[in-house]
Amino acid sequence: MEALDEFHQNHRVIEDFASTTLAGIPGDVSRLLHVATLQDMATGRYRHAGLETIYSEPSVHEALKLCHQELFERILETSLEQQELELRKCLEGLGGPISGIAERWREHEFYRVLIPSGAPHYLRDLFCSNLSVLLQLIAEDKS
């Protein structure tokens, strides 16, 4: 019975996070970036102060981890054309010329921080390959 309660708790956290936070972020790559920034790279734990005032820290961690994985996989399930549109939308939201941002992201392989921990190597490789090529295209597009 405890596992079922935990499942329902995680489901409530995901619904809350999706409706209050993710709904206000335009595009899946931007959402992925946001969720990735909620993970402590030293511990691997996901933290969200607002959600943790309502839900337990373990429930928040598990729910955000699941959101990260689902967003990552959803992006990979879309066409490269759609991935490029989503990536452009994300870069435009960061301010500044997107060709310069794309160039820096590619040079420093920043897109690697978007990959959820535990993602299979073949999906990591596919994601990195896609983003590297798309960032190069965007960086070279000076229009």
Helices and strands as residue ranges (DSSP letters): H 2-20, G 22-24, H 28-37, H 49-52, H 57-76, H 80-92, H 98-107, G 110-114, H 121-140
